Amino acid sequence: MTRGRTWDLLVIGGGTAGIVAATTAASLGARVLLTERERTGGDCLWTGCVPSKALLASATAAADARGAARLGVDVSGVEVDFARVMIHVKQAIATIEPVDSPETLRSKGVTVLTGGAVFTGPDRATVDGREIRFRAAVIATGSGPALPPVPGLADVDPLTNETVWGLTTLPPRLAVLGGGPIGCELGQAFARLGAQVTVVNSADRLLAVESEEASELVTAALVRDGVDVRNGARAVAVTGDRDGGELQLADGGTVPFDRLLVAVGRRARTEGLGCAAAGVELAEDGSVVVDALRTGNPRIWAAGDVTGGPQFTHVAGVRGSLAASNAVLGLRRRVDPVVPRVTYTSPEVASVGMSPAEGAAAGLTVRRLPHTEIDRAIAEDLTAGSATLVHDRRGRLRGATVIGPRAGESLGELTLAVRQGLRVQDVAGTTHPYPTYNDAAWNAAIADVRARLRAPAVQLALRGLVRLRAGMDQRSAR
C-alpha cells in the first residue's frame, strides 16, 4: 500500500484537524496518507464535544424538569438513571462515528494506515517499521489532559475528560480541579445529575478568560445547581486511593470526594514523534512552533491543538484545511485571527473578538443589552443573560459577548460581522426574526444607532432636514 511511493501529503493524526486536512488535500487531487495511532475521530468524537454535549443534554433535561414549576408545570419524582444517561452518551458517539471512520475517509480518496508515525528525516517517517516518504506533511496529533504535579494525585486514579466517560455509576461526591470551560461544564452537569460537586479553582473567578459578568452569572448558576465553588483555592496534596480521598488546599481547607476530576488544561501530543529528526521545533510546553501553520521545515505544517493555539474543534478543522491546501498547492494564506468560542454551561457563554473590558480600556464603545429586556427571555423566564457589542469610532464591530440560552447560536452572525468589519448599523438594519434570543444582539445594535442619532450635531442636522422637507412640501402644495 505504501511501499515505494512518495506521498503528496502525509497527515499524522486522525482527529478533526487531521481528517479535514486529509480530505481537503484529497479533494484537490493530492495523494494522501493519513496515519492514526488509535482510532479516527479524535478527542471531539470520543472524549470531547460529542460525549460532553450528550451528557449536558441529559443534565439539562433533569434540571428543566425540576425547575418546571416556575412555568406552572409541576413535575414530581424526577429520577436520574445514570447508566442510561451513559448509554445515551455512547449512542451519540456511535451515531456520529461513521462520519469519521476509515471507510468514509477512503471513500473520499484518503489512504488510512493504523500506527504511530515517527519522523526519521525532513521528508520521511516510519509507521510501525514501514518507511514513508512525503513531499509535504501535516502534524495533527492533538493534545491530551495535563495533570498538575500535586503530591498523591496519581494514587486516587483521577478522572480526566478522556476517562470520565468510562463511569457506570454516578459518584456521590465529585471534586473538580479546575474552573475553566471543561470544569464548569462537567461540574454543572454532574451536579444536575445528582452528584455533590465541589469545584476547586485556583483563579479568582470561574471562566477567567471571559467577562466578569459571564463569570458571575455562571457561578450563580452553578451554585443554584448545588455546586460548592471554591475560587482562589489551590490544591497542595491529595490523600486517599481509588475508592475516594480528600483534597488538601493551601488555605488549610479540605474537600472530600469519591472521585476526583482534573480539568486544569491540556498538553500537545508530540512525545515520540521524532520532531528533531525532521527539523521541527517544539516549544517548552511541547507544542509545535509554527508561523502561519508552517514549521521550521518548509515541508511540514501543523494544525489543531498540537500547535498550542485555540483548542477548539472548529479551529482545528478550519486550520487543518488551510494547512493542507497551503502545503499541496504552495499557497501562503494565513490563519484567520477571528476565533469564536463557546462554554456550554447553563447559561451558555459565547464570545468573539475584543471583550467588553478590552474594548473599554481601548476607548471603544461598549453597548450592552440585558435579557430582562428581551421578550423571548421574559416569556421563558430565563432572563439571566445579555448581549454586549464592542465597536470602534467608525461603528465597525470589534467584539461581542453573548450570555444566555443557546448563546453559541447567536454568535455566528456576530463572528461574521467582526471578521468582515461590518458596522453596528449593518446589524441593526438587518431584519431579524422575532421573538428570539438573538434579539438581544439586534436590539443592542439598534440602541447604539439610536444613541448616535441623539448626538447634538446629528439632532441639529436632522431637525434642519425635517424643516427643509416641510418647506418643500408647502411650496409644492401651492
C-alpha positions as CSV (number, residue, x, y, z in Angstrom):
1,M,0.0,0.0,0.0
2,T,2.8,2.5,0.9
3,R,6.0,0.8,-0.2
4,G,8.0,2.7,-2.8
5,R,5.5,5.6,-3.1
6,T,6.2,9.2,-2.3
7,W,3.0,10.8,-0.9
8,D,1.9,14.3,-1.8
9,L,0.8,14.7,1.8
10,L,1.3,12.7,4.9
11,V,-1.1,13.6,7.7
12,I,-0.2,12.4,11.2
13,G,-3.3,12.2,13.4
14,G,-6.9,11.3,12.7
15,G,-8.8,13.9,14.8
16,T,-10.6,16.9,13.4
17,A,-7.5,18.7,12.1
18,G,-6.1,15.6,10.5
19,I,-9.4,14.4,8.9
20,V,-10.2,17.8,7.4
21,A,-6.5,18.2,6.2
22,A,-6.6,14.8,4.6
23,T,-9.9,15.2,2.9
24,T,-9.2,18.7,1.7
25,A,-5.9,17.6,0.1
26,A,-7.5,14.6,-1.5
27,S,-10.3,16.8,-3.0
28,L,-7.5,18.9,-4.6
29,G,-6.2,15.8,-6.3
30,A,-3.3,15.0,-3.9
31,R,-2.2,11.5,-3.0
32,V,-2.8,11.5,0.8
33,L,-1.8,9.1,3.5
34,L,-3.4,9.6,7.0
35,T,-1.9,7.7,9.9
36,E,-3.7,7.3,13.2
37,R,-2.3,5.6,16.3
38,E,-5.6,4.5,17.8
39,R,-9.0,5.5,16.2
40,T,-10.1,8.2,13.8
41,G,-12.4,10.8,15.1
42,G,-10.1,12.3,17.7
43,D,-11.0,13.9,21.0
44,C,-14.0,15.7,19.7
45,L,-15.8,12.4,18.8
46,W,-14.6,10.2,21.6
47,T,-13.9,12.3,24.7
48,G,-14.8,15.9,23.9
49,C,-17.6,17.7,22.1
50,V,-19.9,14.8,21.3
51,P,-20.0,13.0,24.7
52,S,-19.9,16.1,26.7
53,K,-22.8,17.7,24.9
54,A,-24.8,14.4,25.1
55,L,-24.2,14.4,28.9
56,L,-25.2,18.1,29.1
57,A,-28.4,17.3,27.3
58,S,-29.4,14.7,29.9
59,A,-28.3,17.1,32.7
60,T,-30.4,19.9,31.2
61,A,-33.4,17.6,30.9
62,A,-33.2,16.8,34.6
63,A,-32.8,20.5,35.6
64,D,-35.6,21.6,33.4
65,A,-37.9,19.0,34.9
66,R,-37.1,20.1,38.4
67,G,-37.5,23.8,37.5
68,A,-40.7,23.5,35.5
69,A,-42.8,24.8,38.4
70,R,-41.7,28.3,37.6
71,L,-43.8,27.9,34.4
72,G,-46.8,26.4,36.1
73,V,-45.9,22.8,35.4
74,D,-45.3,20.6,38.5
75,V,-43.0,17.6,37.9
76,S,-42.6,15.3,40.8
77,G,-40.3,12.4,41.4
78,V,-37.5,13.4,38.9
79,E,-35.1,10.5,38.9
80,V,-31.8,10.1,37.0
81,D,-30.7,6.7,35.8
82,F,-27.0,7.3,35.3
83,A,-26.4,4.1,33.5
84,R,-29.0,5.0,30.9
85,V,-27.5,8.5,30.7
86,M,-24.2,7.0,29.7
87,I,-25.9,4.7,27.2
88,H,-27.3,7.9,25.6
89,V,-23.8,9.3,25.5
90,K,-22.4,6.2,23.8
91,Q,-25.3,6.1,21.3
92,A,-24.5,9.7,20.3
93,I,-20.9,8.7,19.7
94,A,-21.9,5.6,17.7
95,T,-24.3,7.6,15.5
96,I,-21.6,10.1,14.6
97,E,-18.7,7.7,14.4
98,P,-19.2,6.6,10.8
99,V,-18.7,10.1,9.5
100,D,-15.1,10.0,10.8
101,S,-14.4,6.3,10.0
102,P,-11.5,5.0,7.9
103,E,-14.1,3.7,5.4
104,T,-15.5,7.1,4.9
105,L,-12.0,8.6,4.6
106,R,-11.1,6.0,2.0
107,S,-14.3,6.8,0.0
108,K,-13.0,10.4,-0.2
109,G,-9.7,9.3,-1.6
110,V,-7.6,9.2,1.6
111,T,-5.4,6.2,2.3
112,V,-5.6,5.3,6.0
113,L,-2.8,3.5,7.9
114,T,-3.1,2.5,11.5
115,G,0.0,3.0,13.6
116,G,2.2,5.6,15.2
117,A,4.2,7.7,12.8
118,V,7.8,8.8,13.7
119,F,9.8,11.2,11.6
120,T,13.2,9.9,10.6
121,G,14.2,12.8,8.4
122,P,12.9,16.0,6.8
123,D,10.9,14.2,4.2
124,R,10.4,10.7,5.6
125,A,8.9,8.9,8.5
126,T,8.2,5.3,9.7
127,V,4.9,3.8,10.7
128,D,5.4,0.6,12.7
129,G,8.6,-0.1,10.8
130,R,7.3,0.9,7.3
131,E,9.1,3.7,5.7
132,I,7.0,6.6,4.4
133,R,8.3,9.3,2.0
134,F,6.4,12.5,1.6
135,R,6.6,15.8,-0.3
136,A,4.6,17.6,2.5
137,A,3.2,16.6,5.8
138,V,0.7,18.0,8.4
139,I,1.2,17.2,12.1
140,A,-2.3,16.9,13.7
141,T,-1.7,14.8,16.8
142,G,-3.8,16.9,19.1
143,S,-3.5,17.3,22.8
144,G,-4.2,15.4,26.0
145,P,-5.2,16.4,29.5
146,A,-2.5,17.8,31.7
147,L,-2.1,16.6,35.3
148,P,-0.7,19.0,37.8
149,P,2.2,17.9,40.0
150,V,0.1,17.6,43.1
151,P,1.5,15.0,45.6
152,G,-0.7,12.0,45.9
153,L,-2.8,12.8,42.8
154,A,-1.9,9.6,40.9
155,D,-2.9,7.4,43.9
156,V,-6.6,8.3,43.6
157,D,-6.8,7.4,39.9
158,P,-8.0,10.9,38.8
159,L,-10.6,11.2,36.1
160,T,-10.0,13.5,33.1
161,N,-12.2,14.5,30.2
162,E,-10.8,11.3,28.5
163,T,-11.6,8.8,31.2
164,V,-14.8,10.2,32.8
165,W,-16.8,8.5,30.1
166,G,-16.0,5.1,31.5
167,L,-18.1,5.8,34.6
168,T,-21.1,3.5,35.0
169,T,-22.3,4.8,38.4
170,L,-22.7,8.4,39.5
171,P,-20.1,9.4,42.1
172,P,-21.9,10.6,45.2
173,R,-19.2,13.2,45.8
174,L,-17.2,14.6,42.9
175,A,-14.4,17.1,43.3
176,V,-13.5,19.0,40.1
177,L,-10.0,20.5,39.9
178,G,-10.2,23.5,37.6
179,G,-12.7,26.3,36.9
180,G,-12.3,26.6,33.1
181,P,-14.8,25.6,30.5
182,I,-14.4,21.8,31.0
183,G,-14.5,22.0,34.8
184,C,-17.6,24.3,34.7
185,E,-19.5,22.3,32.1
186,L,-18.9,18.9,33.6
187,G,-19.2,20.2,37.2
188,Q,-22.6,21.6,36.5
189,A,-23.7,18.5,34.5
190,F,-22.8,16.1,37.3
191,A,-24.5,18.3,39.9
192,R,-27.7,18.4,37.9
193,L,-27.5,14.6,37.6
194,G,-27.4,14.3,41.3
195,A,-23.8,14.3,42.5
196,Q,-22.5,16.5,45.3
197,V,-19.9,18.6,43.3
198,T,-17.2,20.9,44.6
199,V,-15.2,22.9,42.0
200,V,-11.7,23.9,43.2
201,N,-10.5,26.8,41.1
202,S,-7.1,28.4,41.6
203,A,-8.1,31.6,39.8
204,D,-10.1,34.4,41.4
205,R,-13.2,33.6,39.3
206,L,-14.6,30.9,37.1
207,L,-14.0,31.2,33.4
208,A,-11.3,33.8,34.0
209,V,-10.8,34.5,30.3
210,E,-14.4,35.6,29.9
211,S,-16.1,38.8,31.0
212,E,-16.7,39.4,34.7
213,E,-20.5,39.3,34.0
214,A,-20.1,35.9,32.4
215,S,-18.2,34.6,35.4
216,E,-20.7,36.0,37.8
217,L,-23.7,34.5,36.0
218,V,-22.1,31.1,35.5
219,T,-21.0,31.0,39.2
220,A,-24.5,31.9,40.3
221,A,-26.0,29.2,38.1
222,L,-23.6,26.5,39.4
223,V,-24.4,27.5,43.0
224,R,-28.1,27.2,42.3
225,D,-27.5,23.8,40.9
226,G,-25.8,22.8,44.2
227,V,-22.2,23.2,43.3
228,D,-19.8,24.3,46.0
229,V,-17.5,26.8,44.2
230,R,-14.1,27.4,45.8
231,N,-12.4,30.2,43.9
232,G,-8.8,31.3,44.7
233,A,-8.2,27.8,46.1
234,R,-5.0,25.9,45.4
235,A,-4.7,22.1,45.9
236,V,-1.4,21.2,47.6
237,A,-1.9,17.5,48.2
238,V,-4.3,14.6,47.7
239,T,-4.8,11.7,50.1
240,G,-6.7,8.5,49.5
241,D,-6.9,5.8,46.9
242,R,-9.2,4.7,44.0
243,D,-12.2,4.4,46.4
244,G,-12.0,8.1,47.4
245,G,-10.0,10.6,49.2
246,E,-9.5,14.2,50.2
247,L,-8.1,17.3,48.5
248,Q,-5.9,19.4,50.8
249,L,-6.0,23.2,50.0
250,A,-3.3,25.8,50.6
251,D,-5.6,27.7,52.9
252,G,-5.9,24.6,55.2
253,G,-9.3,23.6,53.9
254,T,-10.2,20.2,52.6
255,V,-12.5,18.7,50.0
256,P,-13.6,15.1,50.5
257,F,-14.5,13.1,47.4
258,D,-15.4,9.7,46.0
259,R,-13.9,10.6,42.6
260,L,-11.7,13.5,41.5
261,L,-11.9,15.0,38.0
262,V,-8.9,17.0,36.8
263,A,-9.6,19.8,34.3
264,V,-6.7,22.2,34.5
265,G,-5.6,22.4,30.9
266,R,-4.1,20.3,28.0
267,R,-0.7,19.5,26.6
268,A,0.3,18.9,23.0
269,R,0.9,15.3,22.0
270,T,4.4,15.4,20.4
271,E,6.3,13.0,22.5
272,G,7.9,10.3,20.5
273,L,7.1,11.9,17.2
274,G,10.7,12.4,16.2
275,C,10.3,16.2,15.5
276,A,14.0,16.8,16.0
277,A,14.9,14.4,13.2
278,A,12.5,16.4,10.9
279,G,13.8,19.8,11.8
280,V,10.5,20.7,13.6
281,E,11.0,22.9,16.7
282,L,9.0,22.4,19.8
283,A,8.1,25.0,22.4
284,E,8.7,24.4,26.1
285,D,5.2,23.2,26.6
286,G,5.7,20.6,23.9
287,S,3.6,22.3,21.2
288,V,4.8,22.6,17.6
289,V,6.3,26.0,16.8
290,V,4.7,27.4,13.6
291,D,4.5,30.5,11.6
292,A,1.2,30.6,9.7
293,L,0.9,26.9,10.5
294,R,4.3,26.1,8.8
295,T,7.1,24.7,10.9
296,G,10.8,25.4,10.5
297,N,10.9,22.6,8.0
298,P,9.2,24.1,4.9
299,R,7.8,20.7,4.0
300,I,6.0,20.2,7.3
301,W,2.9,22.0,8.6
302,A,0.9,21.6,11.8
303,A,-2.8,22.3,12.8
304,G,-5.1,21.8,15.7
305,D,-4.3,21.6,19.4
306,V,-0.7,20.4,18.7
307,T,0.2,24.0,17.8
308,G,-0.7,25.3,21.2
309,G,-3.3,27.7,19.6
310,P,-7.0,27.9,20.5
311,Q,-8.1,24.4,21.4
312,F,-11.5,24.2,19.7
313,T,-12.8,21.7,17.1
314,H,-13.9,24.4,14.7
315,V,-10.4,26.0,14.8
316,A,-8.8,22.6,14.2
317,G,-11.0,21.9,11.2
318,V,-10.5,25.3,9.6
319,R,-6.8,25.4,10.2
320,G,-6.4,21.8,9.1
321,S,-7.9,22.7,5.7
322,L,-5.7,25.8,5.5
323,A,-2.5,23.9,6.3
324,A,-3.3,21.1,3.7
325,S,-4.2,23.4,0.9
326,N,-1.2,25.6,1.5
327,A,1.0,22.5,1.6
328,V,-0.2,20.8,-1.6
329,L,-0.8,24.0,-3.6
330,G,2.1,26.1,-2.5
331,L,-0.2,28.8,-1.1
332,R,0.7,31.3,1.6
333,R,-2.7,32.0,3.2
334,R,-2.5,33.0,6.8
335,V,-4.8,31.9,9.7
336,D,-7.9,33.8,10.4
337,P,-7.4,35.7,13.7
338,V,-11.1,35.9,14.4
339,V,-11.9,32.9,16.6
340,P,-15.3,32.4,18.3
341,R,-15.6,30.4,21.5
342,V,-18.5,29.0,23.5
343,T,-18.7,27.5,27.0
344,Y,-21.7,25.2,27.1
345,T,-22.8,25.8,30.7
346,S,-26.3,27.0,31.5
347,P,-26.3,29.9,30.7
348,E,-24.0,29.5,27.8
349,V,-21.2,32.0,27.3
350,A,-20.2,32.9,23.7
351,S,-17.7,35.4,22.7
352,V,-15.6,36.6,19.8
353,G,-13.0,39.4,19.3
354,M,-12.5,42.0,22.0
355,S,-14.1,41.6,25.4
356,P,-16.1,44.4,26.9
357,A,-13.2,45.1,29.3
358,E,-10.7,45.2,26.5
359,G,-13.0,47.5,24.4
360,A,-13.5,49.9,27.3
361,A,-9.7,50.0,28.0
362,A,-9.1,50.8,24.3
363,G,-11.6,53.7,24.4
364,L,-14.1,51.9,22.1
365,T,-17.9,51.9,22.5
366,V,-19.4,49.1,24.6
367,R,-23.1,48.6,24.2
368,R,-24.9,46.0,26.5
369,L,-28.5,44.9,26.4
370,P,-29.7,42.6,29.3
371,H,-32.1,39.7,28.7
372,T,-34.5,41.4,31.1
373,E,-35.4,43.5,28.0
374,I,-35.8,40.5,25.6
375,D,-39.3,39.2,25.1
376,R,-38.3,35.6,24.4
377,A,-36.3,35.5,27.6
378,I,-39.2,37.0,29.6
379,A,-41.6,34.5,28.1
380,E,-39.4,31.6,29.1
381,D,-38.4,33.2,32.5
382,L,-34.7,32.9,31.6
383,T,-33.6,36.5,31.9
384,A,-30.1,35.8,33.3
385,G,-28.1,36.9,30.3
386,S,-27.2,39.7,28.0
387,A,-25.6,40.7,24.7
388,T,-22.7,43.1,24.5
389,L,-21.2,44.7,21.4
390,V,-17.9,46.4,21.1
391,H,-17.2,48.8,18.2
392,D,-14.8,51.4,17.1
393,R,-15.4,55.1,16.1
394,R,-16.5,54.1,12.6
395,G,-19.1,51.7,14.0
396,R,-17.2,48.6,13.0
397,L,-17.8,45.6,15.3
398,R,-14.6,44.6,17.0
399,G,-16.1,42.1,19.5
400,A,-19.2,40.6,21.0
401,T,-20.2,38.6,24.1
402,V,-23.5,36.8,24.4
403,I,-24.6,35.1,27.7
404,G,-27.8,33.1,27.8
405,P,-29.7,30.1,26.3
406,R,-28.1,28.9,23.0
407,A,-25.7,31.9,23.1
408,G,-23.5,30.0,20.7
409,E,-26.3,30.0,18.1
410,S,-26.3,33.8,18.2
411,L,-22.6,34.1,17.8
412,G,-22.3,33.1,14.1
413,E,-23.7,36.3,12.8
414,L,-21.6,38.4,15.1
415,T,-18.4,36.5,14.2
416,L,-19.1,37.2,10.5
417,A,-19.6,40.8,11.3
418,V,-16.3,41.1,13.2
419,R,-14.4,39.2,10.6
420,Q,-15.8,41.3,7.7
421,G,-15.5,44.6,9.5
422,L,-19.3,45.2,9.3
423,R,-20.8,48.1,11.2
424,V,-23.3,48.2,14.0
425,Q,-25.8,49.8,11.7
426,D,-25.4,46.8,9.3
427,V,-26.6,44.5,12.1
428,A,-29.3,47.0,13.2
429,G,-30.6,47.3,9.6
430,T,-30.9,43.6,9.0
431,T,-34.4,42.2,9.8
432,H,-34.2,39.5,12.5
433,P,-36.9,37.0,13.3
434,Y,-38.9,37.8,16.5
435,P,-39.0,36.6,19.2
436,T,-35.6,35.1,19.6
437,Y,-32.7,35.3,22.0
438,N,-30.8,36.8,19.0
439,D,-33.0,39.9,19.6
440,A,-30.5,40.9,22.3
441,A,-27.7,41.5,19.9
442,W,-30.0,43.1,17.3
443,N,-31.6,45.4,19.9
444,A,-28.2,46.3,21.3
445,A,-27.2,47.4,17.7
446,I,-30.4,49.3,17.3
447,A,-29.9,51.0,20.7
448,D,-26.4,52.0,19.6
449,V,-27.7,53.5,16.3
450,R,-30.4,55.4,18.2
451,A,-27.9,56.7,20.7
452,R,-25.8,58.1,17.8
453,L,-28.9,59.8,16.4
454,R,-29.3,61.6,19.7
455,A,-25.9,63.3,19.4
456,P,-26.4,67.1,19.4
457,A,-24.8,67.6,16.0
458,V,-26.8,64.8,14.4
459,Q,-30.0,66.1,16.0
460,L,-29.4,69.6,14.6
461,A,-28.8,68.2,11.2
462,L,-31.9,66.1,11.3
463,R,-34.1,69.0,12.5
464,G,-32.8,71.1,9.7
465,L,-33.6,68.3,7.2
466,V,-37.1,67.9,8.6
467,R,-37.7,71.7,8.3
468,L,-36.3,71.7,4.8
469,R,-38.5,68.9,3.8
470,A,-41.6,70.6,5.3
471,G,-40.8,73.8,3.4
472,M,-40.5,71.9,0.1
473,D,-43.9,70.2,0.7
474,Q,-45.5,73.5,1.4
475,R,-44.2,75.1,-1.8
476,S,-45.3,72.1,-3.9
477,A,-48.8,72.3,-2.4
478,R,-49.3,75.9,-3.6
